[in-house]
Amino acid sequence: MAGSSFGTIFKVTTFGESHGIGLGAIVDGCPAGLPIDEEIIQQYLNLRKPGQTKYSTPRKEQDNIRILSGVFEGKTTGTPILLLAENETQRSQDYSEIASYYRPGHADYTFDEKYGFRDYRGGGRSSGRETLGRVAAGAIAIQFLKSLGIEICAYTKSIGTVSCQKYDYITYLTQDNLETETVLFDRISKQGLQELRSDKLASPLYMPDPKASLLAEEELAASMENKDSLGGIIECVVSGMPAGIGEPVFDKLDANLAKAMLSIGAVKGFELGAGFAVAESKGSENNDAFVPINGTIRKVTNHAGGILGGISDGSDIVFRTAIKPTPSIFSEQSTVNKNGDAVSVEIKGRHDPVIVPRAVVVVEAMTALTIADALLVNMHSKLDGITKFYNN
Ligand SMILES: Cc1cc2nc3c(=O)[nH]c(=O)nc-3n(C[C@H](O)[C@H](O)[C@H](O)COP(=O)(O)O)c2cc1C
């Protein structure tokens, strides 16, 4: 299987299947000397862990992470970091039926067409469990970014038809350190980000709007009653981002973020800043005016979502991903079996009634991996920087 690695310098390879011995990641290219707090990695994994609320799969896994290499006396050594969590509660018999038919909306059919053979237990490599390795590796990238003053926060923007009203990147971005009368909307204050984080964690759906969270829970309960599933939108904010990061052609920062997001199972859409609304906007409305503020160049608005020409512009990066409803639903569905016969199926096993809350931390992890890599790739962009480094 090709394509299990992501990144150019800060490179991550994930491995493992849903019902195999274990899953994890190898991180190569992380600079030496980064203090690594294993507890922080575990905290991020716990946000993704199954069985935490009634809105996630009842599969109970500890997801205890072990670092097998690349960290010595609490710091990275610059060598590959191997992160491993063992599977503990496989119930592969629940999935034996799936071997014989193709679940609508899942990857069973395409895997068989491609490989002619698949680990059907829990979806094997196409399971949401694959994201465990991404989150463990992402937690290392998050610690690297934090040391540079860059912070990431993703949250549930909507579930089904219920949308979070309290936080909206256009209305929420606040005035920041202004000595002029110009109102700037391009930066979330540190306090704002902390509020967003704690409001998000107060909801079992990671939806930082108590009213919307309750309504979404009601909609989810009704959907579960009908043996159905729901989708939704995750919004992500990167704050403290310096200008000038990202490569201008194929490795545009927005292109790499889009790839990172669309590589997560069930993600079906990506939009940056004003997103798809730009199609109905006028240039005069959509352009973000530049203004000089205390010797720096800032933007009055942030429709661009913090990226121009594939390169960060120093504003917060703001984007959204659309997550489809969980494909494995318990109601009766029509499909085809391996012999090509039409069959009616009722899927068994343990499944998330909605993927969105569990994917929030996966979005943060993939964002961190993308930004960490872009920062390291950027190191050679100016001769000045190279001479300063080698002449020291
Ligand atoms: C965190 C997470 C949890 C998921 N949980 C489930 C699940 O319980 N049941 C299921 O059928 N799909 C689940 N998925 C989605 C499937 O992995 C995904 O839909 C499938 O691989 C097909 O890929 P595609 O939707 O990207 O086309 C989950 C995905 C993620 C990221």
The ligand as an ORCA input file, in Angstrom:
! r2SCAN-3c Opt
* xyz 0 1
  C     -12.475      9.471     13.679
  C     -13.249      8.693     12.645
  C     -14.168      7.729     13.058
  C     -14.900      7.000     12.119
  N     -15.805      6.069     12.571
  C     -16.513      5.337     11.657
  C     -17.440      4.334     12.095
  O     -17.639      4.105     13.293
  N     -18.110      3.639     11.147
  C     -17.940      3.859      9.797
  O     -18.571      3.218      8.987
  N     -17.073      4.807      9.366
  C     -16.353      5.545     10.251
  N     -15.472      6.488      9.800
  C     -15.442      6.828      8.375
  C     -14.754      5.826      7.491
  O     -13.430      5.611      7.913
  C     -14.790      6.339      6.034
  O     -16.036      6.835      5.716
  C     -14.439      5.234      5.072
  O     -13.082      4.908      5.190
  C     -14.701      5.614      3.602
  O     -13.897      6.677      3.222
  P     -14.488      8.053      2.678
  O     -15.703      8.362      3.516
  O     -13.393      9.071      2.923
  O     -14.823      7.883      1.239
  C     -14.710      7.230     10.723
  C     -13.757      8.187     10.320
  C     -13.044      8.917     11.265
  C     -12.046      9.945     10.800
*
